[in-house]
C-alpha cells in the first residue's frame, strides 16, 4: 500500500512542474490525508 501511494505522489509531483502551486498544494493535502489515515490504522490496531 505504501509503495503504491508513494508512486502516486511521485507521479503527482512530476506533473506539478507544469502547474506547480496548485499541484503542490494538492500533494500537501493528500500527504496529510495519508498520514492521518495511517495514524488511525495504528491507533485502532493497538487497542
Buried (B, 14 or more C-beta within 10 A) or exposed (E): EEEEBEEEBEEBEEEBEEEEEEBEEBBEEBEEEBEEEEEEEEEEEEE
